[in-house]
Amino acid sequence: MHSFAPQSVCVLGSTGSIGVSTLDVLARHPDRYSVFALTARERVEDLAQQCRKYSPRYAVVLEEDRANELRHLLQGEHLPTEVLWGMDALCQVASDSRVSVVMAAIVGAAGLKPTLAAVRGGKKVLLANKESLVMAGPLFMGALAESDAQLLPIDSEHNAIFQCLPYPCKTLESAGVERILLTGSGGPFRTTPPSALDSVTPDEACAHPNWSMGRKISVDSATMMNKGLEFIEACYLFHASPADIEVVVHPQSIVHSMVQYRDGSLLAQMGNPDMRTPIAHALSFPDRIDSGVAALDLIRQGRLDFEAPDEARFPCLRLAREAMEVGGSAPTVLNAANEVAVEAFLNGQLPFTGIARLIEKVMKTSEVVELTDLNAVELADRIARERACDILEELYGVSEDQPCPQSRSM
Ligand SMILES: NC(=O)c1ccc[n+]([C@@H]2O[C@H](COP(=O)([O-])OP(=O)(O)OC[C@H]3O[C@@H](n4cnc5c(N)ncnc54)[C@H](OP(=O)(O)O)[C@@H]3O)[C@@H](O)[C@H]2O)c1
């Protein structure tokens, strides 16, 4: 057992699927980690329970009303927890000098500012919020290069690639890497007849065969936009060009990704599909700690299948690759249009197949600009959301009592 003071951890998005898994791993290692801050948006009762269990120094929510609700729930409990609210408070706890590790697990564009604050604050940043890298990749990686921060990927695929590469890995070329094989399960509709996709429901789209996740990423998995976002994320994280990365469908989600080397070696990282493995890996890197995940039983597993992705069925994959090839603000536009489309689908305002249609229309009608600073990202994100709403209204109509969803912008 090690004998240092526990590392202080800030969990951004602690009430979500990744947040809860992170707290589960932290709770197994009280000698190594203490919880400094927890943050949420809507699930205030869950946050109150987490405060009772982990006694953080701060609990942060996005809106004032929710902060008052939380204060009311915790009244008289004599916890050391101060309740804060707002984007500035999220950035403040993510960059506080007392914090060593930040889990970036807010979903969507809303995660960008606090995650960037953690990078600029020189933290060990565990990146689950892929949208922040997709929408502001060059800026994000620039901030990382100028800071003392360490960025560790939490997405199981990127964590697998990270594990299959030498550390540190300056360039893929110098490491002898020929290509990266990014695996994806193909989601719940891998074999559904394309004609039936128009009528699938949000609950069907969220019923992932292998992973239990939040609703937004579950829909992204069903459209394979999740793999598209991961494709872009991998380009930035590993300094890869789009041609260096191939997507491979692997329905069992046991091989989490692979790296093909010049000498013919193919390295894979495998494990049961449980996010606590990449979370524990990144938290303790370069050590290894218990994650609570059972060992993979390959004999019981029996078989592993691989196939090429069907881009006619999953146009989002092609749209993401094209956005990365174009560069500049194109991935920002793709991400913003996708967030609006997914929320509209979850609200019943758009059919499943309308998601890709809407994104493609937004991309075709958006100007691509250089991302010089955060203002440029914010502007591209806002314009793309507005355009997505206009197109949603034009193609599908939106009623006054259910306006176009834009709530998750930066
Ligand atoms: N789940 C997975 O297995 C998985 C795997 C790889 C990568 N990821 C990535 O990890 C991130 C989180 O995914 P998830 O599945 O954990 O999502 P989730 O279950 O929906 O949780 C999202 C978290 O972010 C908070 N949040 C939502 N909107 C916010 C806003 N506008 N401002 C501040 N906080 C906000 C939520 O708070 P409330 O719930 O209280 O509203 C919740 O704590 C996503 O970027 C996803 O792509 C997830």
Ligand as a Chemical Component Dictionary entry (heavy atoms), coordinates in Angstrom:
data_LIG
# 
_chem_comp.id                   LIG 
_chem_comp.type                 NON-POLYMER 
_chem_comp.pdbx_formal_charge   0 
_chem_comp.three_letter_code    LIG 
# 
loop_
_chem_comp_atom.comp_id 
_chem_comp_atom.atom_id 
_chem_comp_atom.alt_atom_id 
_chem_comp_atom.type_symbol 
_chem_comp_atom.charge 
_chem_comp_atom.model_Cartn_x 
_chem_comp_atom.model_Cartn_y 
_chem_comp_atom.model_Cartn_z 
_chem_comp_atom.pdbx_ordinal 
LIG N1  N1  N 0  -21.550 6.599  -20.096 1  
LIG C1  C1  C 0  -20.513 6.028  -20.672 2  
LIG O1  O1  O 0  -20.326 4.806  -20.597 3  
LIG C2  C2  C 0  -19.517 6.873  -21.436 4  
LIG C3  C3  C 0  -18.435 6.229  -22.074 5  
LIG C4  C4  C 0  -17.491 7.021  -22.724 6  
LIG C5  C5  C 0  -17.607 8.394  -22.766 7  
LIG N2  N2  N 1  -18.668 8.987  -22.160 8  
LIG C6  C6  C 0  -18.806 10.452 -22.229 9  
LIG O2  O2  O 0  -18.839 10.947 -20.890 10 
LIG C7  C7  C 0  -19.681 12.098 -20.828 11 
LIG C8  C8  C 0  -20.762 11.837 -19.783 12 
LIG O3  O3  O 0  -21.567 10.764 -20.232 13 
LIG P1  P1  P 0  -22.655 10.075 -19.292 14 
LIG O4  O4  O 0  -23.146 8.889  -20.035 15 
LIG O5  O5  O -1 -22.077 9.915  -17.923 16 
LIG O6  O6  O 0  -23.793 11.203 -19.293 17 
LIG P2  P2  P 0  -25.015 11.389 -18.270 18 
LIG O7  O7  O 0  -25.291 10.111 -17.575 19 
LIG O8  O8  O 0  -26.084 12.060 -19.031 20 
LIG O9  O9  O 0  -24.393 12.426 -17.199 21 
LIG C9  C9  C 0  -24.021 13.728 -17.550 22 
LIG C10 C10 C 0  -23.600 14.518 -16.331 23 
LIG O10 O10 O 0  -23.427 15.898 -16.719 24 
LIG C11 C11 C 0  -24.326 16.746 -15.990 25 
LIG N3  N3  N 0  -24.787 17.794 -16.910 26 
LIG C12 C12 C 0  -25.610 17.638 -17.977 27 
LIG N4  N4  N 0  -25.780 18.814 -18.622 28 
LIG C13 C13 C 0  -25.054 19.736 -17.938 29 
LIG C14 C14 C 0  -24.827 21.129 -18.092 30 
LIG N5  N5  N 0  -25.398 21.812 -19.089 31 
LIG N6  N6  N 0  -24.016 21.758 -17.222 32 
LIG C15 C15 C 0  -23.440 21.072 -16.188 33 
LIG N7  N7  N 0  -23.626 19.742 -15.992 34 
LIG C16 C16 C 0  -24.409 19.077 -16.853 35 
LIG C17 C17 C 0  -25.440 15.816 -15.546 36 
LIG O11 O11 O 0  -26.115 16.334 -14.430 37 
LIG P3  P3  P 0  -27.631 15.851 -14.067 38 
LIG O12 O12 O 0  -27.722 14.421 -14.403 39 
LIG O13 O13 O 0  -27.715 16.129 -12.611 40 
LIG O14 O14 O 0  -28.562 16.678 -14.872 41 
LIG C18 C18 C 0  -24.646 14.538 -15.227 42 
LIG O15 O15 O 0  -24.003 14.664 -13.973 43 
LIG C19 C19 C 0  -20.243 12.315 -22.237 44 
LIG O16 O16 O 0  -19.462 13.268 -22.899 45 
LIG C20 C20 C 0  -20.070 10.950 -22.896 46 
LIG O17 O17 O 0  -19.902 11.045 -24.291 47 
LIG C21 C21 C 0  -19.620 8.257  -21.504 48 
# 
loop_
_chem_comp_bond.comp_id 
_chem_comp_bond.atom_id_1 
_chem_comp_bond.atom_id_2 
_chem_comp_bond.value_order 
_chem_comp_bond.pdbx_ordinal 
LIG N1  C1  SING 1  
LIG C1  O1  DOUB 2  
LIG C1  C2  SING 3  
LIG C2  C3  SING 4  
LIG C2  C21 DOUB 5  
LIG C3  C4  DOUB 6  
LIG C4  C5  SING 7  
LIG C5  N2  DOUB 8  
LIG N2  C6  SING 9  
LIG N2  C21 SING 10 
LIG C6  O2  SING 11 
LIG C6  C20 SING 12 
LIG O2  C7  SING 13 
LIG C7  C8  SING 14 
LIG C7  C19 SING 15 
LIG C8  O3  SING 16 
LIG O3  P1  SING 17 
LIG P1  O4  DOUB 18 
LIG P1  O5  SING 19 
LIG P1  O6  SING 20 
LIG O6  P2  SING 21 
LIG P2  O7  DOUB 22 
LIG P2  O8  SING 23 
LIG P2  O9  SING 24 
LIG O9  C9  SING 25 
LIG C9  C10 SING 26 
LIG C10 O10 SING 27 
LIG C10 C18 SING 28 
LIG O10 C11 SING 29 
LIG C11 N3  SING 30 
LIG C11 C17 SING 31 
LIG N3  C12 SING 32 
LIG N3  C16 SING 33 
LIG C12 N4  DOUB 34 
LIG N4  C13 SING 35 
LIG C13 C14 SING 36 
LIG C13 C16 DOUB 37 
LIG C14 N5  SING 38 
LIG C14 N6  DOUB 39 
LIG N6  C15 SING 40 
LIG C15 N7  DOUB 41 
LIG N7  C16 SING 42 
LIG C17 O11 SING 43 
LIG C17 C18 SING 44 
LIG O11 P3  SING 45 
LIG P3  O12 DOUB 46 
LIG P3  O13 SING 47 
LIG P3  O14 SING 48 
LIG C18 O15 SING 49 
LIG C19 O16 SING 50 
LIG C19 C20 SING 51 
LIG C20 O17 SING 52 
# 
